[in-house]
Amino acid sequence: MGVPAIDTRVELRGRGRELAALERVLARVRAGGSAVLVLRGEAGIGKTALLDHAAGRAAGFRTVAIAGIESEMELPFAVLHQLCAPLLGRLHELPGPQRDALSIAFGLREGEAPSPFLVGLAVLGLLAGAAEDQPLACLVDDTQWLDAESMRVLAFVARRLMAEPIALIFALREPARELAGLPELVVDGLSEADARALLASACPAPLDPLVRDRIVAEAHGNPMALLHLPHALGPAELAGGFWLAGRDPLANHLEDAFHQQFLSLPPDSQRLLVIAAAEPTGDASLLWRAADLQAIPADAACPAESRGLVEFGARVRFRHPLVRSAVYQRTPPADRRTAHRALAQATDPHLDPDRRAWHRAQAAPGPDESVAADLERSADRAQGRGGAAAAASFLRRAAELTPDPARRVARALAAAQLDIEAGGAEQADNLLAVAEAGPLDDLRRARLERLRARLVFSRLRCGTAPRLLLDAADRLAPLDAALARDTLLEAFGAAIFAGRLSEGPEQRAVAEAVRAGPSPPTPARELDVLLDSMAGLIIDGHAAGVDALKRALHIVRQEQRSGATAADSRWLWLAFRVIPEPLVPELWDDDAWHEMANAAVRIARETGALSVLPMALTYKAGYHVFAGEFGTASALIDEATAISAATGGAPMMYTSLVLNAWRAEETEAMDLIETTIEEVSARGEGRTVSLAHYATAALYNSLGHYETALAAAIRACQYEDLGFFGWALAELIEAAARSGQPESAAAALDKLTVRTRASGTPWALGVEACSRALLSDDQVADALYREAIEHLGRCRIVVHLARARLLYGEWLRRRNRRQESRTQLRSAYDAFSRMGAEGLAERARRELLATGETVRKRRTGTATELTSQEAQIARLARDGHTNSEIAAQMFISPRTVEWHLGNVFGKLGVSSRRQLRTALSPPKA
């Protein structure tokens, strides 16, 4: 006997809060905006009913509804394809690169693996285009079972919707890190009164009041439990007051109820439902082909439909995921294999080879090389479509079914590498254990150790990673020289990252291993040239090592300009982790920093390097901080944070630390600094600890709290971190000089001079001259300040130029040279005010007042009244980019760009893009 349908009116009667939230979502979209909502609650709590209600209330909308399906099969972009399928008639409207990326992702054409960000932008464009005709409602049920690629793209789209009339509503059981931070509504159980009403509608005969109360109490307001549990329990249990509390999970009882109904079906209907449960995509035509191969008649569907377990239409839809689970999981393995075998035979090997390979794998009773080889080919195809997680899934199953032990090891190692790159740390760990149990020659043992070291670094970023990577490089050296040198480069990166918290070799030990290790190939790769020059800098010192590093940097810049290596993911990691952030500032080369930061972002965008683009944006933001363009820096940081959130990565706070310090927002800056130190110390990220101490020193020097600044600068200089150690020395010199500790300042100046003289750039020489002036007698100091301003005026580092003017102006005022001091102080005050460096601007203002000049506090420049995203869009528009070009660069839709520009024009009081050129003038010192 079937279970009566849920009375939706009763189920939703107690959902006033949830229904109001859905109405607000739809109202916002009707008004022309975008809205995103995540509904979260346990199985059976009513999320699907709420989605159905939203669909019913979306009058005038175009509604697209999809659902994830629990399965071991990972087909990349499978659910996303279902969402976009009704809209693919607009595919031709997308820009060429986006159209090609989406076509390759969906298997509509062959090509190189598409950029994940281009796929995301293409989906955003497709949805936005459809929404131009009428508002669009996208409803995603059972989000927890989306394939990884679809989840990432939909999370990306959710964070980029703003001015498009689109509602995107997710329903899922547990929190998903990809959706973290999106508007969320937790769907709780029904109230006791509503639960009683629903229970009464489910039971044809009256229940004893004690039994009814026990059922309501144990169901905790879960509508699915209230509807089905009375039919899962025998008369004795109902008469005795329900099951014992806590005997089994609620889902087990629901599955019991569904399974009992399944067992009451005729044999042919049972076999048909097993096939349906084994085919996770709900393809009805495939189901009936497989049923025909098993001689199952078409009327076998009727009993299952009449009992309300499943619907057979264009797609096969189970009443609830627990029905599928009950049927599939409780069917004997041999019968499940029979179903998968029929599905494999019914699947066209040319049109859908991956689904056929998966069904063959599920049908295999044991190792089978033919099936494993099919899965390996599926992994190659998945990787070609940009589905790293799916490729790893295919390879994992291939390894399990490989009869030859040596080949099993090879496939396990390949799968582990893909899992590490796709963020599947737990799966990678298991695969490495499989590989370790097999026959390992020396090379495979060394590759395994390298992957295990990379796994440790990717999972924990802890201080043990340098030692593990160095050991792996040592084992690889006699077996694969190129891979050994690549591993040494990774060890360098790990050692730089670990810094003062390294639990193994520090940078010098890695450098010595490079010197003692394999020679570079002939001709040497760019990576080899850089690796050797880094080793030389660490071992031989700045005076001897800087020239080689400059030559290596020149080669790197040439490669970036040519784009010859843009598709190499290892190059991307190196170029943005090792080169611009630590090494370019180490050389005090602002021109290289500017050029390479821009190239880093460009290459990362073009190649869609998910793990690298936030890093590249953050490093570019760092350049803009020192160029005095705080608004641009803030916009880049926001973009990096949004992309990290969309891809499940940890936010990169490095540049935010420095930006907040220069802005001198003490409370906000110190909250971020203290939180960051606590978090990164636990992970062993010593470099970030040092950066936080440097930021603290810069903050308190800006505020004139020199003793506090000195204590922080001393902590920052306890370890020689590449990149900003010289900056920390400069902060220490100013703080010590102003705190009456000239000996400490002189010692720091000696260390700074070694670096600045070796570099010889205007930036380096200007910082050195300014620092030396702080410790010099009057006549020498005057000349040094002038020299500093002259050098810094020839570079891009506006904050240091303005700071030199401030220090010189303070020095002049204390010697009663008021007119000269006003010139320097006014210039410094104007620059700091425009860029938003409030602490230093206030220092300059107080000094000007002391000279007798009248100075009113003023707000920072007009550009800082804009939001960070508005500021970035305004600058791109000012520089001549079209709305479509801005949208592609910022991963938003052209309509959102147009909406932002409307706000920008209103705030700035301009009416054309041409007027933005004067309204957004860059700061000058």
Beta strands, then each sheet from edge to edge (+ up, - down):
strand 1: 35-40
strand 2: 62-67
strand 3: 136-141
strand 4: 166-172
strand 5: 184-186
strand 6: 310-312
strand 7: 316-318
sheet 1: 2+ 3+ 4+ 1+ 5+
sheet 2: 6+ 7-
end
